[in-house]
Amino acid sequence: MSKKNENCCNIEAVISIDDRGQMVLPKDLREKAGIKSGDKIAIASFYKGDEICCLTMFKADQISDLVGDMLGPVFSGNQNKKD
């Protein structure tokens, strides 16, 4: 098995939504993602015009790390600027 590019997006599963609006993440995907019973999942939406075109799930306890990783370089760059 070849090593996956860590910056690559992969389709991990195709799932169905039942009549009650519920879905099941496959066990192998939950295990790979370290998702356990009781974990909280945050869902971020991306828009194309007025419609949602993409939903992304994050483990809620890792959101602060994700935000820090994204915004850290921005704030670091601003701190080094001189007016």
PDB file of N, CA, C and O in Angstrom:
ATOM      1  N   MET A   1       0.841  -1.188   0.000  1.00  0.00           N
ATOM      2  CA  MET A   1       0.000   0.000   0.000  1.00  0.00           C
ATOM      3  C   MET A   1       0.880   1.243   0.000  1.00  0.00           C
ATOM      4  O   MET A   1       1.802   1.356   0.808  1.00  0.00           O
ATOM      5  N   SER A   2       0.601   2.164  -0.893  1.00  0.00           N
ATOM      6  CA  SER A   2       1.415   3.363  -0.973  1.00  0.00           C
ATOM      7  C   SER A   2       0.985   4.382   0.079  1.00  0.00           C
ATOM      8  O   SER A   2      -0.160   4.384   0.532  1.00  0.00           O
ATOM      9  N   LYS A   3       1.914   5.235   0.451  1.00  0.00           N
ATOM     10  CA  LYS A   3       1.628   6.271   1.442  1.00  0.00           C
ATOM     11  C   LYS A   3       0.763   7.346   0.796  1.00  0.00           C
ATOM     12  O   LYS A   3       1.043   7.794  -0.315  1.00  0.00           O
ATOM     13  N   LYS A   4      -0.294   7.759   1.502  1.00  0.00           N
ATOM     14  CA  LYS A   4      -1.182   8.802   0.986  1.00  0.00           C
ATOM     15  C   LYS A   4      -0.574  10.164   1.236  1.00  0.00           C
ATOM     16  O   LYS A   4       0.107  10.377   2.239  1.00  0.00           O
ATOM     17  N   ASN A   5      -0.823  11.084   0.323  1.00  0.00           N
ATOM     18  CA  ASN A   5      -0.408  12.467   0.481  1.00  0.00           C
ATOM     19  C   ASN A   5      -1.249  13.084   1.592  1.00  0.00           C
ATOM     20  O   ASN A   5      -2.477  13.060   1.518  1.00  0.00           O
ATOM     21  N   GLU A   6      -0.610  13.634   2.619  1.00  0.00           N
ATOM     22  CA  GLU A   6      -1.366  14.169   3.753  1.00  0.00           C
ATOM     23  C   GLU A   6      -2.186  15.401   3.387  1.00  0.00           C
ATOM     24  O   GLU A   6      -3.089  15.778   4.135  1.00  0.00           O
ATOM     25  N   ASN A   7      -1.895  16.034   2.258  1.00  0.00           N
ATOM     26  CA  ASN A   7      -2.648  17.198   1.827  1.00  0.00           C
ATOM     27  C   ASN A   7      -3.709  16.836   0.790  1.00  0.00           C
ATOM     28  O   ASN A   7      -4.283  17.717   0.150  1.00  0.00           O
ATOM     29  N   CYS A   8      -3.963  15.559   0.628  1.00  0.00           N
ATOM     30  CA  CYS A   8      -4.892  15.091  -0.397  1.00  0.00           C
ATOM     31  C   CYS A   8      -6.260  14.805   0.212  1.00  0.00           C
ATOM     32  O   CYS A   8      -6.368  14.377   1.362  1.00  0.00           O
ATOM     33  N   CYS A   9      -7.274  15.041  -0.559  1.00  0.00           N
ATOM     34  CA  CYS A   9      -8.640  14.734  -0.134  1.00  0.00           C
ATOM     35  C   CYS A   9      -9.045  13.402  -0.747  1.00  0.00           C
ATOM     36  O   CYS A   9      -8.878  13.198  -1.949  1.00  0.00           O
ATOM     37  N   ASN A  10      -9.571  12.502   0.059  1.00  0.00           N
ATOM     38  CA  ASN A  10      -9.981  11.184  -0.406  1.00  0.00           C
ATOM     39  C   ASN A  10     -11.454  10.947  -0.084  1.00  0.00           C
ATOM     40  O   ASN A  10     -11.960  11.421   0.933  1.00  0.00           O
ATOM     41  N   ILE A  11     -12.129  10.218  -0.952  1.00  0.00           N
ATOM     42  CA  ILE A  11     -13.475   9.756  -0.623  1.00  0.00           C
ATOM     43  C   ILE A  11     -13.299   8.483   0.170  1.00  0.00           C
ATOM     44  O   ILE A  11     -12.800   7.485  -0.350  1.00  0.00           O
ATOM     45  N   GLU A  12     -13.703   8.511   1.423  1.00  0.00           N
ATOM     46  CA  GLU A  12     -13.504   7.381   2.325  1.00  0.00           C
ATOM     47  C   GLU A  12     -14.691   6.428   2.337  1.00  0.00           C
ATOM     48  O   GLU A  12     -14.521   5.230   2.560  1.00  0.00           O
ATOM     49  N   ALA A  13     -15.890   6.948   2.101  1.00  0.00           N
ATOM     50  CA  ALA A  13     -17.084   6.110   2.146  1.00  0.00           C
ATOM     51  C   ALA A  13     -18.228   6.839   1.464  1.00  0.00           C
ATOM     52  O   ALA A  13     -18.235   8.067   1.382  1.00  0.00           O
ATOM     53  N   VAL A  14     -19.183   6.080   0.982  1.00  0.00           N
ATOM     54  CA  VAL A  14     -20.446   6.615   0.489  1.00  0.00           C
ATOM     55  C   VAL A  14     -21.509   6.035   1.409  1.00  0.00           C
ATOM     56  O   VAL A  14     -21.624   4.816   1.542  1.00  0.00           O
ATOM     57  N   ILE A  15     -22.285   6.905   2.045  1.00  0.00           N
ATOM     58  CA  ILE A  15     -23.260   6.456   3.032  1.00  0.00           C
ATOM     59  C   ILE A  15     -24.654   6.929   2.646  1.00  0.00           C
ATOM     60  O   ILE A  15     -24.806   7.860   1.855  1.00  0.00           O
ATOM     61  N   SER A  16     -25.662   6.287   3.203  1.00  0.00           N
ATOM     62  CA  SER A  16     -27.058   6.636   2.948  1.00  0.00           C
ATOM     63  C   SER A  16     -27.658   7.320   4.167  1.00  0.00           C
ATOM     64  O   SER A  16     -27.226   7.107   5.300  1.00  0.00           O
ATOM     65  N   ILE A  17     -28.656   8.140   3.909  1.00  0.00           N
ATOM     66  CA  ILE A  17     -29.407   8.806   4.965  1.00  0.00           C
ATOM     67  C   ILE A  17     -30.756   8.097   5.070  1.00  0.00           C
ATOM     68  O   ILE A  17     -31.442   7.912   4.064  1.00  0.00           O
ATOM     69  N   ASP A  18     -31.142   7.697   6.294  1.00  0.00           N
ATOM     70  CA  ASP A  18     -32.420   6.992   6.444  1.00  0.00           C
ATOM     71  C   ASP A  18     -33.581   7.976   6.555  1.00  0.00           C
ATOM     72  O   ASP A  18     -33.387   9.191   6.503  1.00  0.00           O
ATOM     73  N   ASP A  19     -34.788   7.439   6.707  1.00  0.00           N
ATOM     74  CA  ASP A  19     -36.001   8.256   6.760  1.00  0.00           C
ATOM     75  C   ASP A  19     -36.002   9.253   7.915  1.00  0.00           C
ATOM     76  O   ASP A  19     -36.673  10.284   7.845  1.00  0.00           O
ATOM     77  N   ARG A  20     -35.262   8.956   8.968  1.00  0.00           N
ATOM     78  CA  ARG A  20     -35.191   9.857  10.124  1.00  0.00           C
ATOM     79  C   ARG A  20     -34.046  10.866   9.995  1.00  0.00           C
ATOM     80  O   ARG A  20     -33.815  11.655  10.912  1.00  0.00           O
ATOM     81  N   GLY A  21     -33.327  10.849   8.864  1.00  0.00           N
ATOM     82  CA  GLY A  21     -32.225  11.776   8.658  1.00  0.00           C
ATOM     83  C   GLY A  21     -30.927  11.313   9.285  1.00  0.00           C
ATOM     84  O   GLY A  21     -29.978  12.092   9.375  1.00  0.00           O
ATOM     85  N   GLN A  22     -30.859  10.063   9.720  1.00  0.00           N
ATOM     86  CA  GLN A  22     -29.665   9.543  10.370  1.00  0.00           C
ATOM     87  C   GLN A  22     -28.766   8.842   9.358  1.00  0.00           C
ATOM     88  O   GLN A  22     -29.218   8.347   8.326  1.00  0.00           O
ATOM     89  N   MET A  23     -27.485   8.819   9.689  1.00  0.00           N
ATOM     90  CA  MET A  23     -26.512   8.117   8.859  1.00  0.00           C
ATOM     91  C   MET A  23     -25.563   7.343   9.757  1.00  0.00           C
ATOM     92  O   MET A  23     -25.419   7.654  10.939  1.00  0.00           O
ATOM     93  N   VAL A  24     -24.924   6.347   9.198  1.00  0.00           N
ATOM     94  CA  VAL A  24     -23.961   5.542   9.951  1.00  0.00           C
ATOM     95  C   VAL A  24     -22.609   5.650   9.268  1.00  0.00           C
ATOM     96  O   VAL A  24     -22.477   5.399   8.070  1.00  0.00           O
ATOM     97  N   LEU A  25     -21.600   6.031  10.059  1.00  0.00           N
ATOM     98  CA  LEU A  25     -20.233   6.007   9.539  1.00  0.00           C
ATOM     99  C   LEU A  25     -19.725   4.573   9.664  1.00  0.00           C
ATOM    100  O   LEU A  25     -19.827   3.976  10.736  1.00  0.00           O
ATOM    101  N   PRO A  26     -19.184   4.019   8.594  1.00  0.00           N
ATOM    102  CA  PRO A  26     -18.695   2.640   8.666  1.00  0.00           C
ATOM    103  C   PRO A  26     -17.644   2.458   9.767  1.00  0.00           C
ATOM    104  O   PRO A  26     -16.850   3.357  10.046  1.00  0.00           O
ATOM    105  N   LYS A  27     -17.660   1.285  10.377  1.00  0.00           N
ATOM    106  CA  LYS A  27     -16.778   0.985  11.504  1.00  0.00           C
ATOM    107  C   LYS A  27     -15.310   1.210  11.163  1.00  0.00           C
ATOM    108  O   LYS A  27     -14.576   1.794  11.961  1.00  0.00           O
ATOM    109  N   ASP A  28     -14.868   0.754   9.984  1.00  0.00           N
ATOM    110  CA  ASP A  28     -13.448   0.919   9.637  1.00  0.00           C
ATOM    111  C   ASP A  28     -13.071   2.394   9.528  1.00  0.00           C
ATOM    112  O   ASP A  28     -11.949   2.767   9.872  1.00  0.00           O
ATOM    113  N   LEU A  29     -13.985   3.234   9.057  1.00  0.00           N
ATOM    114  CA  LEU A  29     -13.714   4.665   8.967  1.00  0.00           C
ATOM    115  C   LEU A  29     -13.652   5.293  10.357  1.00  0.00           C
ATOM    116  O   LEU A  29     -12.776   6.112  10.636  1.00  0.00           O
ATOM    117  N   ARG A  30     -14.599   4.901  11.239  1.00  0.00           N
ATOM    118  CA  ARG A  30     -14.560   5.407  12.623  1.00  0.00           C
ATOM    119  C   ARG A  30     -13.256   5.013  13.303  1.00  0.00           C
ATOM    120  O   ARG A  30     -12.664   5.820  14.019  1.00  0.00           O
ATOM    121  N   GLU A  31     -12.806   3.788  13.087  1.00  0.00           N
ATOM    122  CA  GLU A  31     -11.560   3.336  13.697  1.00  0.00           C
ATOM    123  C   GLU A  31     -10.368   4.125  13.165  1.00  0.00           C
ATOM    124  O   GLU A  31      -9.512   4.548  13.943  1.00  0.00           O
ATOM    125  N   LYS A  32     -10.301   4.329  11.841  1.00  0.00           N
ATOM    126  CA  LYS A  32      -9.188   5.094  11.252  1.00  0.00           C
ATOM    127  C   LYS A  32      -9.175   6.530  11.760  1.00  0.00           C
ATOM    128  O   LYS A  32      -8.110   7.114  11.961  1.00  0.00           O
ATOM    129  N   ALA A  33     -10.372   7.103  11.970  1.00  0.00           N
ATOM    130  CA  ALA A  33     -10.473   8.494  12.410  1.00  0.00           C
ATOM    131  C   ALA A  33     -10.410   8.627  13.929  1.00  0.00           C
ATOM    132  O   ALA A  33     -10.366   9.744  14.446  1.00  0.00           O
ATOM    133  N   GLY A  34     -10.405   7.510  14.649  1.00  0.00           N
ATOM    134  CA  GLY A  34     -10.369   7.551  16.106  1.00  0.00           C
ATOM    135  C   GLY A  34     -11.662   8.079  16.708  1.00  0.00           C
ATOM    136  O   GLY A  34     -11.643   8.698  17.772  1.00  0.00           O
ATOM    137  N   ILE A  35     -12.781   7.840  16.039  1.00  0.00           N
ATOM    138  CA  ILE A  35     -14.082   8.294  16.530  1.00  0.00           C
ATOM    139  C   ILE A  35     -14.703   7.191  17.373  1.00  0.00           C
ATOM    140  O   ILE A  35     -14.859   6.054  16.927  1.00  0.00           O
ATOM    141  N   LYS A  36     -15.055   7.558  18.614  1.00  0.00           N
ATOM    142  CA  LYS A  36     -15.625   6.590  19.553  1.00  0.00           C
ATOM    143  C   LYS A  36     -17.009   7.053  19.988  1.00  0.00           C
ATOM    144  O   LYS A  36     -17.367   8.217  19.811  1.00  0.00           O
ATOM    145  N   SER A  37     -17.771   6.148  20.551  1.00  0.00           N
ATOM    146  CA  SER A  37     -19.097   6.466  21.068  1.00  0.00           C
ATOM    147  C   SER A  37     -19.005   7.639  22.035  1.00  0.00           C
ATOM    148  O   SER A  37     -18.148   7.656  22.918  1.00  0.00           O
ATOM    149  N   GLY A  38     -19.876   8.603  21.868  1.00  0.00           N
ATOM    150  CA  GLY A  38     -19.883   9.776  22.736  1.00  0.00           C
ATOM    151  C   GLY A  38     -19.073  10.946  22.212  1.00  0.00           C
ATOM    152  O   GLY A  38     -19.226  12.062  22.708  1.00  0.00           O
ATOM    153  N   ASP A  39     -18.208  10.723  21.214  1.00  0.00           N
ATOM    154  CA  ASP A  39     -17.432  11.824  20.633  1.00  0.00           C
ATOM    155  C   ASP A  39     -18.373  12.821  19.971  1.00  0.00           C
ATOM    156  O   ASP A  39     -19.438  12.447  19.480  1.00  0.00           O
ATOM    157  N   LYS A  40     -17.980  14.080  19.959  1.00  0.00           N
ATOM    158  CA  LYS A  40     -18.740  15.130  19.288  1.00  0.00           C
ATOM    159  C   LYS A  40     -18.078  15.418  17.935  1.00  0.00           C
ATOM    160  O   LYS A  40     -16.854  15.471  17.818  1.00  0.00           O
ATOM    161  N   ILE A  41     -18.928  15.601  16.922  1.00  0.00           N
ATOM    162  CA  ILE A  41     -18.457  15.893  15.575  1.00  0.00           C
ATOM    163  C   ILE A  41     -19.006  17.256  15.164  1.00  0.00           C
ATOM    164  O   ILE A  41     -20.207  17.505  15.269  1.00  0.00           O
ATOM    165  N   ALA A  42     -18.123  18.136  14.696  1.00  0.00           N
ATOM    166  CA  ALA A  42     -18.538  19.438  14.170  1.00  0.00           C
ATOM    167  C   ALA A  42     -18.607  19.330  12.651  1.00  0.00           C
ATOM    168  O   ALA A  42     -17.758  18.698  12.023  1.00  0.00           O
ATOM    169  N   ILE A  43     -19.620  19.950  12.073  1.00  0.00           N
ATOM    170  CA  ILE A  43     -19.790  19.916  10.624  1.00  0.00           C
ATOM    171  C   ILE A  43     -19.655  21.337  10.090  1.00  0.00           C
ATOM    172  O   ILE A  43     -20.372  22.242  10.519  1.00  0.00           O
ATOM    173  N   ALA A  44     -18.732  21.525   9.154  1.00  0.00           N
ATOM    174  CA  ALA A  44     -18.537  22.815   8.497  1.00  0.00           C
ATOM    175  C   ALA A  44     -19.134  22.734   7.101  1.00  0.00           C
ATOM    176  O   ALA A  44     -19.023  21.708   6.431  1.00  0.00           O
ATOM    177  N   SER A  45     -19.767  23.815   6.665  1.00  0.00           N
ATOM    178  CA  SER A  45     -20.369  23.835   5.338  1.00  0.00           C
ATOM    179  C   SER A  45     -19.628  24.818   4.437  1.00  0.00           C
ATOM    180  O   SER A  45     -19.118  25.842   4.893  1.00  0.00           O
ATOM    181  N   PHE A  46     -19.582  24.490   3.173  1.00  0.00           N
ATOM    182  CA  PHE A  46     -18.988  25.336   2.156  1.00  0.00           C
ATOM    183  C   PHE A  46     -20.078  25.649   1.134  1.00  0.00           C
ATOM    184  O   PHE A  46     -20.828  24.764   0.722  1.00  0.00           O
ATOM    185  N   TYR A  47     -20.156  26.896   0.737  1.00  0.00           N
ATOM    186  CA  TYR A  47     -21.213  27.335  -0.158  1.00  0.00           C
ATOM    187  C   TYR A  47     -20.703  27.600  -1.571  1.00  0.00           C
ATOM    188  O   TYR A  47     -19.571  28.038  -1.776  1.00  0.00           O
ATOM    189  N   LYS A  48     -21.563  27.324  -2.522  1.00  0.00           N
ATOM    190  CA  LYS A  48     -21.376  27.727  -3.912  1.00  0.00           C
ATOM    191  C   LYS A  48     -22.617  28.548  -4.223  1.00  0.00           C
ATOM    192  O   LYS A  48     -23.698  27.999  -4.437  1.00  0.00           O
ATOM    193  N   GLY A  49     -22.456  29.860  -4.245  1.00  0.00           N
ATOM    194  CA  GLY A  49     -23.617  30.730  -4.356  1.00  0.00           C
ATOM    195  C   GLY A  49     -24.425  30.648  -3.083  1.00  0.00           C
ATOM    196  O   GLY A  49     -23.885  30.831  -1.992  1.00  0.00           O
ATOM    197  N   ASP A  50     -25.722  30.373  -3.206  1.00  0.00           N
ATOM    198  CA  ASP A  50     -26.605  30.284  -2.042  1.00  0.00           C
ATOM    199  C   ASP A  50     -26.795  28.863  -1.535  1.00  0.00           C
ATOM    200  O   ASP A  50     -27.501  28.650  -0.549  1.00  0.00           O
ATOM    201  N   GLU A  51     -26.172  27.882  -2.197  1.00  0.00           N
ATOM    202  CA  GLU A  51     -26.389  26.486  -1.833  1.00  0.00           C
ATOM    203  C   GLU A  51     -25.141  25.874  -1.205  1.00  0.00           C
ATOM    204  O   GLU A  51     -24.013  26.186  -1.585  1.00  0.00           O
ATOM    205  N   ILE A  52     -25.375  24.995  -0.235  1.00  0.00           N
ATOM    206  CA  ILE A  52     -24.266  24.244   0.353  1.00  0.00           C
ATOM    207  C   ILE A  52     -23.825  23.205  -0.667  1.00  0.00           C
ATOM    208  O   ILE A  52     -24.640  22.433  -1.173  1.00  0.00           O
ATOM    209  N   CYS A  53     -22.535  23.191  -0.963  1.00  0.00           N
ATOM    210  CA  CYS A  53     -22.015  22.236  -1.938  1.00  0.00           C
ATOM    211  C   CYS A  53     -21.139  21.171  -1.286  1.00  0.00           C
ATOM    212  O   CYS A  53     -20.860  20.138  -1.895  1.00  0.00           O
ATOM    213  N   CYS A  54     -20.704  21.418  -0.051  1.00  0.00           N
ATOM    214  CA  CYS A  54     -19.794  20.473   0.594  1.00  0.00           C
ATOM    215  C   CYS A  54     -19.954  20.563   2.107  1.00  0.00           C
ATOM    216  O   CYS A  54     -20.069  21.653   2.668  1.00  0.00           O
ATOM    217  N   LEU A  55     -19.960  19.409   2.755  1.00  0.00           N
ATOM    218  CA  LEU A  55     -19.960  19.331   4.211  1.00  0.00           C
ATOM    219  C   LEU A  55     -18.683  18.610   4.630  1.00  0.00           C
ATOM    220  O   LEU A  55     -18.313  17.595   4.041  1.00  0.00           O
ATOM    221  N   THR A  56     -18.026  19.132   5.635  1.00  0.00           N
ATOM    222  CA  THR A  56     -16.805  18.521   6.154  1.00  0.00           C
ATOM    223  C   THR A  56     -16.985  18.286   7.639  1.00  0.00           C
ATOM    224  O   THR A  56     -17.505  19.148   8.349  1.00  0.00           O
ATOM    225  N   MET A  57     -16.558  17.124   8.117  1.00  0.00           N
ATOM    226  CA  MET A  57     -16.692  16.788   9.534  1.00  0.00           C
ATOM    227  C   MET A  57     -15.333  16.863  10.222  1.00  0.00           C
ATOM    228  O   MET A  57     -14.309  16.466   9.665  1.00  0.00           O
ATOM    229  N   PHE A  58     -15.354  17.383  11.445  1.00  0.00           N
ATOM    230  CA  PHE A  58     -14.159  17.465  12.281  1.00  0.00           C
ATOM    231  C   PHE A  58     -14.505  16.902  13.649  1.00  0.00           C
ATOM    232  O   PHE A  58     -15.633  17.055  14.115  1.00  0.00           O
ATOM    233  N   LYS A  59     -13.547  16.255  14.294  1.00  0.00           N
ATOM    234  CA  LYS A  59     -13.756  15.897  15.694  1.00  0.00           C
ATOM    235  C   LYS A  59     -13.762  17.209  16.465  1.00  0.00           C
ATOM    236  O   LYS A  59     -12.828  18.004  16.356  1.00  0.00           O
ATOM    237  N   ALA A  60     -14.809  17.434  17.240  1.00  0.00           N
ATOM    238  CA  ALA A  60     -15.003  18.716  17.913  1.00  0.00           C
ATOM    239  C   ALA A  60     -13.828  19.075  18.826  1.00  0.00           C
ATOM    240  O   ALA A  60     -13.479  20.249  18.951  1.00  0.00           O
ATOM    241  N   ASP A  61     -13.222  18.083  19.456  1.00  0.00           N
ATOM    242  CA  ASP A  61     -12.114  18.381  20.368  1.00  0.00           C
ATOM    243  C   ASP A  61     -10.842  18.798  19.636  1.00  0.00           C
ATOM    244  O   ASP A  61      -9.875  19.215  20.273  1.00  0.00           O
ATOM    245  N   GLN A  62     -10.829  18.693  18.322  1.00  0.00           N
ATOM    246  CA  GLN A  62      -9.645  19.085  17.553  1.00  0.00           C
ATOM    247  C   GLN A  62      -9.828  20.404  16.802  1.00  0.00           C
ATOM    248  O   GLN A  62      -8.923  20.846  16.094  1.00  0.00           O
ATOM    249  N   ILE A  63     -10.990  21.029  16.953  1.00  0.00           N
ATOM    250  CA  ILE A  63     -11.237  22.273  16.225  1.00  0.00           C
ATOM    251  C   ILE A  63     -10.243  23.356  16.613  1.00  0.00           C
ATOM    252  O   ILE A  63      -9.737  24.064  15.742  1.00  0.00           O
ATOM    253  N   SER A  64      -9.954  23.501  17.902  1.00  0.00           N
ATOM    254  CA  SER A  64      -9.025  24.563  18.306  1.00  0.00           C
ATOM    255  C   SER A  64      -7.649  24.335  17.683  1.00  0.00           C
ATOM    256  O   SER A  64      -6.975  25.297  17.314  1.00  0.00           O
ATOM    257  N   ASP A  65      -7.225  23.081  17.560  1.00  0.00           N
ATOM    258  CA  ASP A  65      -5.953  22.794  16.906  1.00  0.00           C
ATOM    259  C   ASP A  65      -6.005  23.166  15.426  1.00  0.00           C
ATOM    260  O   ASP A  65      -5.055  23.741  14.894  1.00  0.00           O
ATOM    261  N   LEU A  66      -7.118  22.838  14.759  1.00  0.00           N
ATOM    262  CA  LEU A  66      -7.268  23.155  13.338  1.00  0.00           C
ATOM    263  C   LEU A  66      -7.261  24.663  13.110  1.00  0.00           C
ATOM    264  O   LEU A  66      -6.604  25.154  12.192  1.00  0.00           O
ATOM    265  N   VAL A  67      -7.995  25.398  13.950  1.00  0.00           N
ATOM    266  CA  VAL A  67      -8.041  26.848  13.814  1.00  0.00           C
ATOM    267  C   VAL A  67      -6.654  27.430  14.065  1.00  0.00           C
ATOM    268  O   VAL A  67      -6.212  28.314  13.330  1.00  0.00           O
ATOM    269  N   GLY A  68      -5.972  26.948  15.082  1.00  0.00           N
ATOM    270  CA  GLY A  68      -4.623  27.426  15.370  1.00  0.00           C
ATOM    271  C   GLY A  68      -3.661  27.167  14.226  1.00  0.00           C
ATOM    272  O   GLY A  68      -2.836  28.018  13.896  1.00  0.00           O
ATOM    273  N   ASP A  69      -3.768  25.979  13.613  1.00  0.00           N
ATOM    274  CA  ASP A  69      -2.911  25.653  12.478  1.00  0.00           C
ATOM    275  C   ASP A  69      -3.180  26.571  11.287  1.00  0.00           C
ATOM    276  O   ASP A  69      -2.256  26.973  10.580  1.00  0.00           O
ATOM    277  N   MET A  70      -4.464  26.899  11.073  1.00  0.00           N
ATOM    278  CA  MET A  70      -4.818  27.751   9.936  1.00  0.00           C
ATOM    279  C   MET A  70      -4.475  29.216  10.183  1.00  0.00           C
ATOM    280  O   MET A  70      -3.960  29.893   9.293  1.00  0.00           O
ATOM    281  N   LEU A  71      -4.757  29.703  11.382  1.00  0.00           N
ATOM    282  CA  LEU A  71      -4.579  31.120  11.659  1.00  0.00           C
ATOM    283  C   LEU A  71      -3.215  31.468  12.242  1.00  0.00           C
ATOM    284  O   LEU A  71      -2.795  32.624  12.184  1.00  0.00           O
ATOM    285  N   GLY A  72      -2.522  30.486  12.800  1.00  0.00           N
ATOM    286  CA  GLY A  72      -1.207  30.743  13.381  1.00  0.00           C
ATOM    287  C   GLY A  72      -0.263  31.459  12.437  1.00  0.00           C
ATOM    288  O   GLY A  72       0.317  32.477  12.816  1.00  0.00           O
ATOM    289  N   PRO A  73      -0.084  30.956  11.200  1.00  0.00           N
ATOM    290  CA  PRO A  73       0.816  31.635  10.261  1.00  0.00           C
ATOM    291  C   PRO A  73       0.365  33.058   9.927  1.00  0.00           C
ATOM    292  O   PRO A  73       1.204  33.933   9.711  1.00  0.00           O
ATOM    293  N   VAL A  74      -0.941  33.300   9.881  1.00  0.00           N
ATOM    294  CA  VAL A  74      -1.451  34.638   9.583  1.00  0.00           C
ATOM    295  C   VAL A  74      -1.044  35.600  10.687  1.00  0.00           C
ATOM    296  O   VAL A  74      -0.529  36.686  10.422  1.00  0.00           O
ATOM    297  N   PHE A  75      -1.282  35.185  11.943  1.00  0.00           N
ATOM    298  CA  PHE A  75      -0.939  36.056  13.061  1.00  0.00           C
ATOM    299  C   PHE A  75       0.568  36.208  13.205  1.00  0.00           C
ATOM    300  O   PHE A  75       1.039  37.289  13.561  1.00  0.00           O
ATOM    301  N   SER A  76       1.327  35.172  12.944  1.00  0.00           N
ATOM    302  CA  SER A  76       2.784  35.263  13.015  1.00  0.00           C
ATOM    303  C   SER A  76       3.311  36.248  11.990  1.00  0.00           C
ATOM    304  O   SER A  76       4.227  37.022  12.270  1.00  0.00           O
ATOM    305  N   GLY A  77       2.728  36.216  10.801  1.00  0.00           N
ATOM    306  CA  GLY A  77       3.143  37.146   9.744  1.00  0.00           C
ATOM    307  C   GLY A  77       2.831  38.579  10.098  1.00  0.00           C
ATOM    308  O   GLY A  77       3.619  39.477   9.802  1.00  0.00           O
ATOM    309  N   ASN A  78       1.691  38.808  10.730  1.00  0.00           N
ATOM    310  CA  ASN A  78       1.305  40.175  11.106  1.00  0.00           C
ATOM    311  C   ASN A  78       2.160  40.718  12.254  1.00  0.00           C
ATOM    312  O   ASN A  78       2.401  41.923  12.328  1.00  0.00           O
ATOM    313  N   GLN A  79       2.612  39.851  13.133  1.00  0.00           N
ATOM    314  CA  GLN A  79       3.414  40.294  14.269  1.00  0.00           C
ATOM    315  C   GLN A  79       4.790  40.778  13.806  1.00  0.00           C
ATOM    316  O   GLN A  79       5.390  41.639  14.449  1.00  0.00           O
ATOM    317  N   ASN A  80       5.285  40.239  12.710  1.00  0.00           N
ATOM    318  CA  ASN A  80       6.606  40.609  12.223  1.00  0.00           C
ATOM    319  C   ASN A  80       6.584  41.835  11.327  1.00  0.00           C
ATOM    320  O   ASN A  80       7.646  42.357  10.987  1.00  0.00           O
ATOM    321  N   LYS A  81       5.398  42.316  10.931  1.00  0.00           N
ATOM    322  CA  LYS A  81       5.303  43.484  10.056  1.00  0.00           C
ATOM    323  C   LYS A  81       5.527  44.754  10.848  1.00  0.00           C
ATOM    324  O   LYS A  81       5.090  44.884  11.991  1.00  0.00           O
ATOM    325  N   LYS A  82       6.214  45.683  10.220  1.00  0.00           N
ATOM    326  CA  LYS A  82       6.410  47.003  10.816  1.00  0.00           C
ATOM    327  C   LYS A  82       5.626  48.001   9.994  1.00  0.00           C
ATOM    328  O   LYS A  82       5.670  47.953   8.764  1.00  0.00           O
ATOM    329  N   ASP A  83       4.899  48.917  10.650  1.00  0.00           N
ATOM    330  CA  ASP A  83       4.133  49.941   9.933  1.00  0.00           C
ATOM    331  C   ASP A  83       5.022  51.095   9.540  1.00  0.00           C
ATOM    332  O   ASP A  83       4.553  52.054   8.928  1.00  0.00           O
TER     333      ASP A  83
END
